[in-house]
Amino acid sequence: MQDEVYRNPKSALAQIEARFTPNSPFTDRAWLHAIAASAYGRLERAEDQQREVAAARRYPIPPDSDLEAHLVIQTSQMAGLPDELQHAKALLERTARRHATGSPAWICLRASLGSVNIRSGRIGEGGAIITNAFQSATLHRRDAQRFGIATDVAFALIVSLDFSTALDVIDQADRYAADRGFTMERENLAYFRGNIAMRQSDFEHAVVAFEAARDLATRTGDEQGVAYADLQLCEARLERGQFDQARRACTTTRRLFALVHRLPYGRLTWLEARLMIADGHPAGAIARLNSLIGGKNPSSDEFIVTQSHLARAAAFEALGRNGEALRDMRRYMDRREKALEGNRLQAIAAMRARFQTDLREREKVTLEQRLALTNSELERRRLWLWSIGVAAMLISVLLGLVICFGRRHSRTLAAHAAAAREMAQAKADFLSNMSHEIRAPLGSLILNAQMIADSPDMTDRSRAVARRMDRVGQRLIDLLDDLLLFSRIETRHVPLHDAPFDPCRLCLDIVDGVRDRAAGAGIEVHADIDDKVPTTMMGDAGKITQILANLLDNAVLHSQGRTVRLHVAPAGPDALALTVEDDGIGIPESDRERVFQRFLQVDGSRHGHGGSGLGLAISKGLCELMGGSIHVGSAAGRGTRMTVRLPCRPSPSEAPGRESSET
């Protein structure tokens, strides 16, 4: 709605009337009255503006609100008499102190204060205050307020004869108004641009500016604006010597002034007198000018009286009355000199006031910036401390949750582990009982088979069947032993016996035990023992025997070559490395970890090569129970290398190492 006041005050008044209802909130009604006062102010309808301001004040208004500032500004715009100006100035100063420096209300109030100072004759101080408000709006990026006071800044700069800066401000404000469609403001800015051109005697650009103002006023239906534009065009065209166009502009101006009841006849009469001189009617011009000089026209001011003396001197000269022309010319020069001296003193006073005001405002801005930096630093530290506190609290909560869930998970894992141990123990007990129950009848079966095989009364076929029954029975007993041992390994109920043993003798005995079974398959088994292997070491010889026997049996079972080798060497001061190599089918890299699974061979079959399928699983379990490790090195078609590392320390009564042996 406030933007509509800038675009078209008449349209804004119609919208305000449509939106105003008695049931509206108090503050909304106050705002509508205040905006209506602003619109009447732009239409220069002072009585209506005063009525709307008084209506707005009847509603409760917060003392620090922008609405209060807006109403104070409207009140200051209505001030005309010296007492009223002083009252408006005090009101503006008192209200501005309630608002923060750089806030929109503060900027508008300071700009209005500067305007009041200019209207009360303190042009230098007023211009400095308005310029400072404009700079503050620029510094704080208050674009709307910066635009709102641009016309006041331009007026103050024009009065101070700073035309270049005034044109820069006008151009900035015009771009802002054009982007938002503020036609009324663009009209006022065009007037300012034309006045600057007139003061610089650039009448061509003045005509362009006043024609633009007239077009904008015509677009919004502002008859008063059209009249003023024609008045300015009359003077500009007259200065350019375009008398016909100037005469038409004056005629239009007089007609429009009569319609809008605004009659600044002083300037219009002076322009019409100049046109009469140009048309060759100096006597009629003198009669009109006498009314201006004699004070009979209430709308004539100091400028019009001074210019009327110059025009009347020209009229007297055209009539040949040179003495009177010289007298008027002297009066014009005296008045002109006084005006120039007044302008010079006024400009000096304005510069001095602007400098002092700028100095005070800069010091104030510097102090406020320092205070703002201090407050910002304090706020940053406060935020940092709050962040640390919140982070610490979150971390504490997270740690509590982690501990809580960790304990719960630990209890769950412990329960599962206990259940797994109970299940494994139950399975071990079951296998132990079943082994005992199966072993007794199986032993009787094997014994009877052996008796039949040794009986001379039986036929050869019967003895062969008996010997086959004996082998199958022995295999079943071995399978039962392996199952029972594997079950004990899973429950870690396998006792370890640390006793001295001869590693060389142990390995040779194991090789001799396997060699007889391998010879039937045409496979040679050899043992290579490093000479650095101690003669006596501490460890569980029984478990080492079982590990090596399983590895050698597995190598003989899967070997497609002719040789299986056992390498024995130290693996450090307290360890022994046992390596079994064969030149068999090998193991693909993807299946190396699967070889230690129970009842499974690398090709996916379960009994393709014979055996129980538990040998490697038992060997790995025993190695881990003893604190050792087993590693597979193999490639498909290139044989297999099984390396076992076991912690076996030398016996305290260790003798020097033996010679390297190979069998």
C-alpha positions in Angstrom: 0.0 0.0 0.0 2.9 2.4 0.8 4.4 1.6 -2.6 1.1 2.4 -4.2 1.4 5.9 -2.6 4.7 6.3 -4.5 3.1 5.1 -7.7 -0.2 6.8 -7.7 -1.5 8.6 -4.5 -5.1 8.8 -5.9 -5.2 5.1 -6.5 -3.7 4.4 -3.0 -6.5 6.5 -1.4 -9.1 4.5 -3.2 -7.6 1.2 -1.9 -7.3 2.6 1.6 -11.0 3.5 1.6 -11.9 0.0 0.3 -9.8 -1.8 3.0 -10.8 0.4 6.0 -13.5 -1.3 8.1 -14.5 -0.4 11.7 -13.7 -4.0 12.8 -10.1 -3.7 11.7 -7.5 -4.0 14.5 -6.5 -0.7 16.1 -2.9 -0.8 14.7 -4.2 -1.6 11.2 -6.6 1.4 11.3 -3.8 3.7 12.5 -1.6 2.5 9.6 -4.3 3.1 7.1 -4.8 6.7 8.4 -1.0 7.3 8.4 -0.7 6.0 4.8 -3.7 8.2 3.7 -1.9 11.2 5.3 1.2 10.4 3.2 -0.9 10.2 0.1 -2.6 13.6 0.9 0.8 15.0 1.5 2.0 14.1 -1.9 -1.1 15.6 -3.4 -0.4 18.8 -1.3 -3.8 18.6 0.5 -2.6 19.8 3.9 -6.1 19.9 5.6 -6.8 16.3 4.6 -3.3 15.2 5.7 -3.8 16.9 9.1 -7.2 15.2 9.5 -5.7 11.8 8.8 -2.8 12.2 11.2 -5.1 13.3 13.9 -7.3 10.2 13.2 -4.3 7.9 13.4 -3.3 9.3 16.7 -6.6 8.3 18.3 -5.5 4.6 18.2 -3.0 3.1 20.7 0.4 3.1 19.0 3.5 1.4 20.5 6.0 4.2 21.4 9.0 2.5 19.6 7.2 1.4 16.5 7.8 2.5 12.9 4.2 3.7 12.8 5.0 6.3 15.5 7.9 7.5 13.5 5.8 7.7 10.4 3.2 9.8 12.1 5.9 12.1 13.5 7.2 12.6 10.0 3.7 13.4 8.7 3.3 16.0 11.5 6.6 17.6 10.6 5.5 17.9 7.0 2.4 19.9 8.0 4.5 22.4 10.0 4.7 25.8 8.4 4.9 28.6 11.0 8.2 29.1 13.0 6.7 27.9 16.2 5.3 24.8 14.5 8.7 24.1 12.9 10.5 24.3 16.3 7.9 22.0 17.7 8.3 19.6 14.8 12.1 19.7 15.2 11.9 18.8 18.9 9.4 16.1 18.2 11.6 14.5 15.5 14.8 14.7 17.7 13.0 13.1 20.7 11.5 10.3 18.6 14.7 9.6 16.7 16.5 8.9 20.0 14.2 6.0 20.7 15.3 4.2 17.6 18.6 2.4 16.9 21.1 4.3 14.6 20.8 2.9 11.1 17.3 1.5 11.6 14.6 2.4 9.0 12.7 4.6 11.4 15.9 6.4 12.5 16.9 7.1 8.9 13.4 8.6 8.0 13.2 10.6 11.1 16.7 12.1 10.6 15.8 13.0 7.0 12.6 14.7 8.1 14.6 16.6 10.8 17.0 17.8 8.0 14.0 19.0 5.9 12.5 20.9 8.9 15.9 22.6 9.4 16.0 23.6 5.8 12.5 25.0 5.9 13.4 27.0 9.1 16.3 28.6 7.3 19.2 26.4 8.7 20.0 25.1 5.2 23.5 24.0 5.9 22.7 22.1 9.0 19.6 20.6 7.4 21.5 19.5 4.3 24.2 17.9 6.4 21.7 15.9 8.5 19.8 14.7 5.4 23.1 13.7 3.7 24.2 11.8 6.8 20.9 9.9 6.9 21.3 9.0 3.2 24.9 7.8 3.9 23.6 5.7 6.9 20.9 4.2 4.7 23.6 3.3 2.1 25.9 1.8 4.8 23.2 -0.3 6.3 21.8 -1.3 2.9 18.3 0.2 3.6 17.3 0.5 0.0 13.7 1.5 0.6 14.6 4.3 3.1 17.5 5.4 0.9 15.0 5.9 -1.9 12.5 7.5 0.3 14.8 10.3 1.3 16.5 10.7 -2.0 14.4 13.7 -3.0 15.2 15.4 0.3 18.9 14.8 -0.3 18.7 16.1 -3.8 16.9 19.2 -2.7 19.6 19.9 0.0 22.4 19.3 -2.5 20.8 21.7 -5.0 20.4 24.4 -2.4 24.1 23.8 -1.5 24.9 24.1 -5.3 26.4 20.6 -5.3 24.7 19.7 -8.6 27.0 16.8 -9.6 26.3 14.8 -6.4 22.6 15.8 -6.6 22.4 14.3 -10.1 24.0 11.1 -8.9 21.5 10.7 -6.1 18.6 11.5 -8.5 19.8 8.9 -11.0 20.1 6.2 -8.3 16.6 7.0 -7.0 15.2 7.0 -10.5 16.5 3.5 -11.3 15.0 2.2 -8.0 11.6 3.9 -8.7 11.6 2.6 -12.3 12.2 -1.0 -11.2 9.2 -0.7 -8.8 6.9 1.4 -10.9 6.9 4.5 -8.6 5.5 6.9 -11.1 4.9 9.8 -8.7 8.4 9.7 -7.4 9.9 9.6 -10.9 7.8 12.7 -11.7 9.3 14.6 -8.7 12.8 13.4 -9.6 12.3 14.7 -13.2 11.4 18.1 -11.7 14.7 18.1 -9.8 16.7 17.1 -12.8 15.1 20.0 -14.8 15.7 22.5 -12.1 19.4 21.6 -12.0 19.6 22.0 -15.8 18.0 25.4 -15.5 20.5 26.5 -12.8 23.3 25.4 -15.1 21.7 27.2 -18.1 21.4 23.9 -19.9 17.9 24.7 -21.2 17.8 21.9 -23.8 18.2 19.2 -21.1 15.8 21.2 -18.9 13.1 20.9 -21.6 13.7 17.1 -21.9 13.4 16.7 -18.1 10.2 18.8 -17.7 8.6 17.0 -20.7 9.3 13.7 -19.0 7.8 15.0 -15.7 4.7 16.2 -17.7 4.3 12.7 -19.3 4.5 11.0 -15.9 2.0 13.4 -14.4 -0.4 12.8 -17.3 -0.1 9.0 -16.8 -1.2 9.2 -13.2 -3.9 11.9 -13.8 -2.0 14.4 -11.7 -3.4 17.7 -13.0 -1.4 19.8 -10.6 1.8 18.0 -11.7 0.9 18.7 -15.4 0.4 22.4 -14.5 3.8 22.7 -12.8 5.5 20.9 -15.7 4.0 23.3 -18.2 5.1 26.2 -16.0 8.7 25.0 -16.0 8.5 24.2 -19.8 7.3 27.8 -20.4 10.4 29.2 -18.8 12.8 26.7 -20.4 11.4 27.3 -23.9 11.4 31.0 -23.3 15.1 30.9 -22.5 15.7 28.9 -25.7 13.8 31.5 -27.8 10.9 29.1 -28.6 8.2 31.8 -28.0 5.2 30.0 -29.6 5.7 26.8 -27.6 6.4 28.9 -24.5 3.2 30.8 -25.0 1.1 27.6 -25.4 2.7 26.2 -22.2 1.8 29.4 -20.3 -1.8 29.3 -21.5 -2.1 25.6 -20.4 -0.6 26.4 -17.1 -3.1 29.3 -16.4 -6.0 27.0 -17.3 -4.8 24.1 -15.1 -4.0 26.4 -12.1 -7.5 27.6 -12.1 -8.8 24.0 -12.0 -6.7 22.8 -9.2 -7.0 26.0 -7.1 -3.2 26.4 -6.9 -2.3 29.9 -8.2 1.4 30.7 -8.1 0.7 33.7 -10.4 4.0 35.5 -9.6 6.2 33.3 -11.8 3.5 32.9 -14.4 2.9 36.7 -14.6 6.7 37.2 -14.9 6.9 34.7 -17.8 3.8 36.2 -19.5 5.4 39.7 -19.2 8.6 38.4 -20.8 6.6 36.9 -23.7 4.9 40.3 -24.2 8.3 42.0 -24.5 9.3 39.4 -27.0 6.1 40.0 -28.9 6.6 43.8 -29.0 4.2 44.9 -26.3 6.5 46.4 -23.6 3.8 48.7 -22.2 1.6 45.8 -21.2 4.6 43.9 -19.8 5.4 46.9 -17.6 1.9 46.9 -16.2 2.2 43.3 -15.2 5.7 43.7 -13.8 4.7 46.6 -11.7 2.2 44.4 -9.9 5.0 42.0 -9.0 7.5 44.6 -8.0 4.9 46.6 -6.0 3.9 43.6 -3.9 0.3 43.5 -5.2 0.8 39.8 -6.2 1.0 37.7 -3.0 2.7 34.8 -4.8 5.8 36.9 -5.8 9.0 36.1 -3.9 12.5 37.6 -3.8 13.6 35.8 -6.9 10.5 36.9 -8.9 10.9 40.6 -7.8 14.6 40.6 -8.7 13.9 39.1 -12.1 11.0 41.5 -12.6 13.4 44.5 -12.3 15.5 43.0 -15.1 12.5 42.4 -17.3 11.1 45.9 -16.7 14.5 47.4 -17.5 14.3 45.6 -20.9 10.7 46.9 -21.4 11.8 50.5 -20.6 14.7 50.2 -23.0 12.3 49.0 -25.7 10.2 52.2 -25.1 13.2 54.4 -25.2 12.9 55.3 -21.5 16.6 54.7 -20.8 16.8 56.5 -17.4 14.1 54.3 -16.0 15.7 51.2 -17.6 19.1 52.2 -16.0 17.4 52.6 -12.6 15.8 49.2 -12.8 19.0 47.6 -13.9 20.8 49.1 -10.9 18.1 47.7 -8.6 18.5 44.4 -10.3 22.3 44.4 -9.8 21.9 45.4 -6.1 19.5 42.6 -5.5 21.5 40.2 -7.5 24.7 41.0 -5.6 22.9 40.6 -2.2 21.5 37.3 -3.4 24.9 36.1 -4.5 26.4 37.2 -1.3 23.7 35.4 0.6 24.2 32.3 -1.5 27.9 32.4 -0.9 27.5 32.8 2.9 24.8 30.2 2.8 27.1 27.8 0.9 29.9 28.4 3.4 27.6 27.8 6.3 26.3 24.7 4.7 29.8 23.3 4.1 30.8 24.2 7.7 27.6 22.6 9.1 28.0 19.5 6.9 31.6 19.1 7.9 30.8 19.4 11.6 27.8 17.1 11.3 29.7 14.6 9.3 32.5 14.7 11.9 30.1 14.1 14.7 28.2 11.4 12.8 31.5 9.6 11.9 32.6 9.6 15.5 29.2 8.3 16.5 29.3 5.6 13.8 32.8 4.6 14.8 31.7 4.2 18.4 28.7 2.3 17.4 30.7 0.1 15.1 33.1 -0.7 18.0 30.2 -1.4 20.2 28.7 -3.6 17.6 32.0 -5.5 17.2 32.2 -5.9 21.0 28.7 -7.2 21.1 29.3 -9.4 18.2 32.4 -10.9 19.9 30.5 -11.4 23.1 27.7 -13.0 21.2 30.1 -15.2 19.3 31.8 -16.3 22.6 28.4 -16.9 24.2 27.3 -18.9 21.1 30.7 -20.8 21.3 30.2 -21.6 25.0 26.6 -22.7 24.3 27.8 -24.9 21.4 30.4 -26.5 23.6 27.8 -27.1 26.4 25.3 -28.6 23.9 28.1 -30.7 22.3 29.2 -31.9 25.7 25.6 -32.8 26.6 25.1 -34.6 23.3 28.4 -36.5 23.7 27.4 -37.4 27.3 24.0 -38.7 26.0 25.7 -40.6 23.2 28.2 -42.1 25.5 25.4 -43.1 27.9 23.5 -44.7 25.0 26.7 -46.4 23.7 27.4 -47.8 27.2 23.8 -48.8 27.7 23.6 -50.5 24.3 27.1 -52.0 24.8 26.2 -53.6 28.1 23.0 -54.9 26.6 24.8 -56.2 23.6 27.5 -57.8 25.9 24.8 -59.5 27.9 23.2 -60.7 24.8 26.5 -62.0 23.4 27.3 -63.6 26.8 23.9 -65.3 26.8 24.4 -66.5 23.2 27.9 -67.7 24.0 26.7 -69.6 27.1 23.9 -71.1 25.0 26.5 -72.1 22.3 28.8 -73.6 24.9 25.9 -75.5 26.4 24.9 -76.7 23.0 28.5 -77.7 22.1 28.9 -79.4 25.5 25.6 -81.2 24.9 26.8 -82.2 21.4 30.2 -83.4 22.8 28.4 -85.4 25.5 26.1 -86.9 23.0 29.0 -87.9 20.7 30.9 -89.3 23.7 28.0 -91.4 24.7 27.2 -92.5 21.2 30.9 -93.3 20.6 30.9 -95.5 23.7 27.6 -97.2 22.6 28.8 -97.7 19.1 32.4 -98.7 19.9 31.4 -101.8 21.9 29.4 -103.7 19.3 31.7 -102.4 16.6 34.7 -103.8 18.5 32.9 -107.2 18.7 32.2 -107.0 15.0 35.9 -106.3 14.2 37.1 -109.1 16.5 34.8 -111.6 14.8 35.9 -110.4 11.4 39.5 -110.9 12.3 38.8 -114.4 13.7 37.0 -115.4 10.5 39.9 -113.9 8.4 42.4 -116.0 10.5 40.4 -119.2 10.5 41.8 -122.0 8.2 38.3 -123.5 7.8 36.9 -120.6 5.8 37.1 -120.2 2.1 39.3 -117.5 0.5 36.2 -115.4 -0.5 34.9 -115.5 3.1 38.3 -114.4 4.5 38.4 -111.5 1.9 35.0 -110.4 3.0 36.1 -110.6 6.6 39.2 -108.6 6.0 37.1 -105.9 4.2 34.7 -105.9 7.2 37.8 -105.4 9.4 39.0 -102.4 7.4 35.5 -100.8 7.3 35.2 -101.3 11.0 38.6 -99.7 11.7 37.6 -96.8 9.5 34.4 -96.3 11.4 36.3 -96.3 14.7 38.7 -93.7 13.3 35.7 -91.6 12.2 34.2 -91.8 15.7 37.6 -90.8 17.2 37.8 -87.8 14.8 34.2 -86.7 15.6 34.8 -86.9 19.3 38.1 -85.0 19.0 36.6 -82.3 16.8 33.7 -81.9 19.3 36.2 -81.5 22.1 38.2 -78.9 20.1 35.0 -76.9 19.5 34.3 -76.8 23.3 38.0 -76.3 24.0 38.1 -79.2 26.3 41.2 -80.8 24.8 44.0 -81.0 27.5 47.5 -80.0 26.5 50.6 -81.7 27.9 53.8 -79.7 27.9 56.7 -82.3 28.1 60.1 -82.7 26.5 60.3 -84.5 23.2 62.7 -85.1 20.3 61.3 -83.3 17.3 63.6 -85.2 14.9 62.7 -88.6 16.2 59.0 -87.7 16.3 58.9 -86.6 12.7 60.8 -89.6 11.5 58.4 -92.0 13.3 55.4 -90.2 11.8 56.9 -90.4 8.3 57.6 -94.1 8.8 54.0 -94.7 9.9 52.7 -93.0 6.7 55.3 -94.4 4.4 53.8 -97.9 4.5 50.3 -96.7 3.5 51.8 -94.4 0.8 53.9 -97.2 -0.7 50.8 -99.1 -1.8 49.8 -96.0 -3.9 53.4 -95.7 -5.4 54.1 -92.5 -3.5 57.4 -91.8 -1.7 57.4 -89.9 1.6 60.6 -88.1 2.7 61.5 -86.0 5.8 64.0 -83.1 5.6 65.1 -81.9 9.0 67.2 -78.8 9.4 70.4 -79.2 11.4 69.4 -76.2 13.6 66.4 -78.0 15.1 67.1 -78.7 18.8 67.3 -82.3 19.9 64.9 -81.7 22.7 62.0 -79.3 22.9 59.0 -78.7 25.2 55.5 -79.3 23.8 52.6 -81.7 23.3 54.1 -84.4 21.2 50.8 -86.3 20.9 49.0 -83.3 19.4 51.9 -82.6 17.0 51.8 -86.2 15.9 48.1 -86.0 15.2 48.6 -82.7 13.2 51.4 -84.1 11.0 49.7 -87.4 10.5 46.5 -85.7 9.2 48.5 -83.4 6.9 50.7 -86.3 5.5 47.6 -88.6 5.1 45.8 -85.7 3.2 48.9 -85.1 1.0 49.2 -88.8 0.2 45.4 -89.0 -0.5 45.4 -86.1 -3.0 48.9 -86.5 -4.5 48.9 -87.3 -8.2 52.7 -87.2 -8.3 55.3 -89.4 -6.9 56.6 -87.6 -3.8 55.4 -86.1 -0.5 57.9 -84.2 1.7 58.0 -83.1 5.3 60.3 -80.1 6.1 61.2 -79.4 9.7 63.0 -76.1 10.6 63.2 -73.6 13.5 60.8 -70.6 13.1 62.5 -68.4 15.6 64.0 -69.1 19.1 60.7 -70.5 20.5 58.8 -71.9 17.5 59.0 -74.8 15.1 57.9 -74.7 11.4 56.5 -78.0 9.9 55.9 -77.9 6.2 54.2 -80.7 4.2 54.5 -80.5 0.4 52.9 -82.7 -2.3 52.8 -82.5 -6.1 49.1 -83.3 -6.3 46.0 -81.5 -7.8 46.6 -78.3 -5.9 43.9 -75.9 -4.5 42.5 -72.9 -6.3 43.1 -69.5 -4.6 39.3 -69.0 -4.1 39.0 -72.3 -2.2 42.0 -72.0 0.2 39.9 -71.0 3.2 37.3 -73.7 2.5 39.8 -76.6 2.9 39.5 -76.3 6.7 35.7 -76.7 6.7 34.6 -80.1 8.0 33.2 -82.8 5.7 34.1 -80.7 2.6 36.7 -81.0 -0.1 37.8 -78.3 -2.5 35.9 -79.7 -5.5 32.6 -79.7 -3.6 32.5 -83.5 -3.1 32.4 -85.0 0.3 34.1 -88.4 -0.3 35.6 -88.3 -3.7 39.1 -89.1 -2.5 38.2 -91.0 0.7 38.9 -89.9 4.2 36.6 -88.5 6.9 36.8 -84.9 5.8 37.8 -83.8 9.3 41.6 -84.1 9.2 42.4 -80.5 8.1 39.7 -79.1 10.4 41.1 -81.0 13.3 44.7 -80.0 12.5 43.7 -76.3 12.4 41.8 -76.6 15.6 44.8 -78.2 17.4 47.2 -75.6 16.0 45.0 -72.8 17.3 44.6 -74.5 20.7 48.4 -74.7 21.0 48.8 -71.1 20.0 50.1 -71.8 16.5 48.9 -71.3 13.0 48.5 -73.1 9.7 48.9 -71.6 6.3 48.0 -73.0 2.8 50.2 -72.2 -0.1 48.9 -73.8 -3.3 47.8 -73.3 -6.9 45.5 -75.4 -9.1 47.6 -78.2 -10.7 50.9 -77.2 -9.0 50.6 -79.1 -5.7 50.0 -77.9 -2.2 52.2 -76.6 0.7 50.8 -76.7 4.2 53.0 -74.8 6.8 52.4 -75.2 10.5 54.0 -72.8 13.0 53.9 -74.1 16.6 55.3 -72.5 19.8 57.9 -75.0 21.0 60.7 -73.7 23.2 63.9 -75.6 23.6 64.3 -77.8 26.6 66.5 -76.4 29.4 68.9 -79.4 29.0 69.2 -78.7 25.2 72.3 -80.1 23.6 74.0 -78.6 20.5 72.0 -79.2 17.2 72.4 -82.3 15.2 73.6 -82.8 11.6 71.0 -82.1 8.9 69.2 -85.4 8.1 67.1 -86.5 5.2 65.2 -89.8 5.0 
